[in-house]
């Protein structure tokens, strides 16, 4: 899945979806999509990533207490 790095706007290819959707993980492994060669994987904080549209990641992926805040 491709996400966008908030500050630079660069695309990040998330390596493992399970870590992205696990709300107890605050980072994911991904590859920057820059240049012609595939980049080495690196860690990205979920708080630094957004969907390609600019929309924030859902709270159920990032905040262990998201249910108590919805009330």
C-alpha atoms as an extended CHARMM CRD file, in Angstrom:
* protein
*
        71  EXT
         1         1  UNK       CA              0.0000000000        0.0000000000        0.0000000000  PROA      1               0.0000000000
         2         2  UNK       CA              1.2860000000        3.4440000000       -0.8530000000  PROA      2               0.0000000000
         3         3  UNK       CA              1.1040000000        6.2690000000        1.6660000000  PROA      3               0.0000000000
         4         4  UNK       CA              2.5650000000        9.7550000000        1.5740000000  PROA      4               0.0000000000
         5         5  UNK       CA              5.1470000000       11.1730000000        3.9550000000  PROA      5               0.0000000000
         6         6  UNK       CA              3.5420000000       14.2220000000        5.5490000000  PROA      6               0.0000000000
         7         7  UNK       CA              6.4990000000       16.6380000000        5.4010000000  PROA      7               0.0000000000
         8         8  UNK       CA              8.1270000000       15.8080000000        2.0780000000  PROA      8               0.0000000000
         9         9  UNK       CA              5.1260000000       14.5110000000        0.1400000000  PROA      9               0.0000000000
        10        10  UNK       CA              7.1960000000       11.5220000000       -1.0190000000  PROA      10              0.0000000000
        11        11  UNK       CA              5.4560000000        8.1970000000       -1.5470000000  PROA      11              0.0000000000
        12        12  UNK       CA              6.1740000000        5.3320000000        0.8380000000  PROA      12              0.0000000000
        13        13  UNK       CA              5.4600000000        1.7190000000       -0.0640000000  PROA      13              0.0000000000
        14        14  UNK       CA              4.4160000000        0.0080000000        3.1920000000  PROA      14              0.0000000000
        15        15  UNK       CA              6.0900000000       -3.4010000000        3.3930000000  PROA      15              0.0000000000
        16        16  UNK       CA              3.7750000000       -5.1280000000        5.8860000000  PROA      16              0.0000000000
        17        17  UNK       CA              0.1090000000       -4.1750000000        6.2030000000  PROA      17              0.0000000000
        18        18  UNK       CA             -0.2370000000       -6.0000000000        9.5220000000  PROA      18              0.0000000000
        19        19  UNK       CA              1.9720000000       -3.4370000000       11.2820000000  PROA      19              0.0000000000
        20        20  UNK       CA              0.1130000000       -0.5710000000        9.6480000000  PROA      20              0.0000000000
        21        21  UNK       CA             -3.2720000000       -1.6990000000       10.9510000000  PROA      21              0.0000000000
        22        22  UNK       CA             -1.9660000000       -2.7910000000       14.3790000000  PROA      22              0.0000000000
        23        23  UNK       CA             -2.8770000000        0.0700000000       16.6980000000  PROA      23              0.0000000000
        24        24  UNK       CA             -0.1600000000       -0.9040000000       19.1930000000  PROA      24              0.0000000000
        25        25  UNK       CA              2.6100000000       -0.3520000000       16.6120000000  PROA      25              0.0000000000
        26        26  UNK       CA              3.6410000000        3.3060000000       16.2530000000  PROA      26              0.0000000000
        27        27  UNK       CA              5.8300000000        2.7460000000       13.2000000000  PROA      27              0.0000000000
        28        28  UNK       CA              5.8520000000        0.7600000000        9.9760000000  PROA      28              0.0000000000
        29        29  UNK       CA              8.5290000000       -0.5230000000        7.6450000000  PROA      29              0.0000000000
        30        30  UNK       CA              8.4240000000        0.9870000000        4.1970000000  PROA      30              0.0000000000
        31        31  UNK       CA             10.4150000000        1.9690000000        1.1490000000  PROA      31              0.0000000000
        32        32  UNK       CA             10.6190000000        5.5070000000       -0.1890000000  PROA      32              0.0000000000
        33        33  UNK       CA              9.6520000000        5.6670000000       -3.8400000000  PROA      33              0.0000000000
        34        34  UNK       CA             12.4490000000        7.8720000000       -5.1050000000  PROA      34              0.0000000000
        35        35  UNK       CA             14.6840000000        7.3000000000       -8.0860000000  PROA      35              0.0000000000
        36        36  UNK       CA             14.6770000000        4.3270000000      -10.3970000000  PROA      36              0.0000000000
        37        37  UNK       CA             16.1090000000        1.7040000000       -8.0400000000  PROA      37              0.0000000000
        38        38  UNK       CA             14.2040000000        0.1550000000       -5.1710000000  PROA      38              0.0000000000
        39        39  UNK       CA             15.1840000000        1.7860000000       -1.8810000000  PROA      39              0.0000000000
        40        40  UNK       CA             16.1540000000       -0.1350000000        1.2420000000  PROA      40              0.0000000000
        41        41  UNK       CA             13.3770000000       -0.5400000000        3.8450000000  PROA      41              0.0000000000
        42        42  UNK       CA             13.3440000000        1.9000000000        6.7350000000  PROA      42              0.0000000000
        43        43  UNK       CA             11.0850000000        2.7190000000        9.6720000000  PROA      43              0.0000000000
        44        44  UNK       CA              8.4520000000        5.4330000000        9.3750000000  PROA      44              0.0000000000
        45        45  UNK       CA              6.3570000000        6.7350000000       12.2530000000  PROA      45              0.0000000000
        46        46  UNK       CA              2.6600000000        6.3770000000       11.5240000000  PROA      46              0.0000000000
        47        47  UNK       CA              2.1630000000        9.9730000000       12.6870000000  PROA      47              0.0000000000
        48        48  UNK       CA              4.3860000000       11.0910000000        9.7650000000  PROA      48              0.0000000000
        49        49  UNK       CA              2.2580000000        9.2900000000        7.1590000000  PROA      49              0.0000000000
        50        50  UNK       CA             -1.0370000000       10.1560000000        5.4830000000  PROA      50              0.0000000000
        51        51  UNK       CA             -3.0470000000        8.6730000000        2.6460000000  PROA      51              0.0000000000
        52        52  UNK       CA             -2.1110000000        9.8610000000       -0.8390000000  PROA      52              0.0000000000
        53        53  UNK       CA             -5.1540000000       12.1700000000       -0.7510000000  PROA      53              0.0000000000
        54        54  UNK       CA             -3.7440000000       13.9020000000        2.3570000000  PROA      54              0.0000000000
        55        55  UNK       CA             -6.3210000000       12.3000000000        4.6480000000  PROA      55              0.0000000000
        56        56  UNK       CA             -5.1220000000       11.1790000000        8.0820000000  PROA      56              0.0000000000
        57        57  UNK       CA             -4.7640000000        7.5020000000        8.9410000000  PROA      57              0.0000000000
        58        58  UNK       CA             -7.7880000000        6.1680000000       10.8630000000  PROA      58              0.0000000000
        59        59  UNK       CA             -7.6510000000        6.3160000000       14.6490000000  PROA      59              0.0000000000
        60        60  UNK       CA             -8.2330000000        2.5680000000       14.8690000000  PROA      60              0.0000000000
        61        61  UNK       CA             -4.7740000000        2.1340000000       13.2530000000  PROA      61              0.0000000000
        62        62  UNK       CA             -2.9260000000        4.6590000000       15.4160000000  PROA      62              0.0000000000
        63        63  UNK       CA             -4.5620000000        5.2150000000       18.8210000000  PROA      63              0.0000000000
        64        64  UNK       CA             -5.1330000000        2.3820000000       21.3310000000  PROA      64              0.0000000000
        65        65  UNK       CA             -7.7290000000        4.5840000000       23.1160000000  PROA      65              0.0000000000
        66        66  UNK       CA             -9.6820000000        5.5970000000       20.0270000000  PROA      66              0.0000000000
        67        67  UNK       CA            -12.9500000000        4.0900000000       21.3030000000  PROA      67              0.0000000000
        68        68  UNK       CA            -12.9990000000        6.0900000000       24.5070000000  PROA      68              0.0000000000
        69        69  UNK       CA            -12.4600000000        9.3510000000       22.5740000000  PROA      69              0.0000000000
        70        70  UNK       CA            -15.3890000000        8.7430000000       20.2180000000  PROA      70              0.0000000000
        71        71  UNK       CA            -17.9710000000        9.1330000000       22.9900000000  PROA      71              0.0000000000
